[in-house]
């Protein structure tokens, strides 16, 4: 077999891996001594293996790399004066291949561990988000409980007088609203659960009314800014009030009440 045929046969790779039979190992050893191009090809294969190990390996300490390089360098030193089969070389290469194979297995194992770690990290992040959501929900519940307790105090307090305001028979006969009014502190809490939903791009507006002469004063909108609980709205700094009215106005409210959209009206 010529040098080129041997190179193209693939036996040189098997020789480096240490998987050839004893006869083939001997023939390859002889070809290495006879043909410089075969020797060069062997060296290229060895170099490729080392580069592959270096490229795929994680960062290793200098001690580990020194051990790897020393193990490979001691495998075989080609000697043109040696004609017999180099059993030490064969054994050394087999050990080196096993070592590199073990290294690759370790790298694959580490890759699997990294994937497991990433999955665990994602799961932990999801648990953390769930816990944060629970904390937020808990804060919301505590806030609602505090608001409910405040409302209970208002309803039970002798300082607040409760009024039920009827709906406009011509516009919303079934509507109503309740007012908890503290005249001394000029504060009113309005329960709007008896009101229908406002139309699109419309909002309910609360008015304080003085009857003679009829003088409406806007207290504010039924909106998030005045809401303290579900359906309960707080208004402060009330003027002298003889009646309350609630109208439906364009978004943003109006300077004067739209009487054709008067839903609630009641004296106190």
Phi, psi and omega in degrees: 000129180286169180298318182294319178297321180294319180295319182282345184288337183088357182291336181294322177296316178296326178297316180295322180287342181081027184251004177284159174289169182299318181295317181292326177297317180296317179297319180293320177302317180295319180293325178296320180288331186272320187247117177300326181293329177291317177302316182295320180296320177300314180297323178295320179295317178299317181296321180296320178297317179296318179296320179296316179297320181290322184289327185266350184279147172286176179298122181243158180288160180299327181296316181295315180298320178300320179295318180297310182297318179297322180296319182287318183295333182273359185296304185204135173243105184301129183233117182290345180273353185260121183259339183275165178297132182268088183293328178296321179296315180300312180298318181296318180293321177300317179297320181295318179297317177299321180296314180294320177301319177296323178296316179297319178300319180296320179297317178297321178296317179296323178297318177297320178295322178296320178296317178299321179295320178296318178297316179298320179298316179298316180296320178296321178297320179295319178297320179296318178297319179297318179296318178297322178296319178297321179296318179297315179298322179295319177298321179296316179297316179298321179296318180293322178297318179298318178295319179297319178296321178296318180294320178299319178298322180294312182299322183274347184285140177285349181279345180251135177253134183262133177232139172257119183261125183281161177276159176290118184299329183279339186243317183210078186295333182269356182282155175198167175211153177246140180238131173250109194242128175248103185294322183291318181270355179058047181235140176223134172251128184243125177265115186256017183295344178270004179267147172287170177290141179292149179291167181297135180063022176235163181211148175278140180233136183261137182234138169265131185241134168253127194282319185233110346289161181297113183230105177273139175230127181289129175266337180140184184258152169283091187212175182299329183296332182253356183282133176244344177200176182298109178081004181245130184231141184249135178230135184237172178056044180290142172283183174301123189237130176246342179202160176240142174226150177229123179241161174261124186236165174299156180308132183100344178088175182231160178284328178230151183290142174274103189294332179289346179245030179280111182266325184230137174206127178201139178275161178233000000 
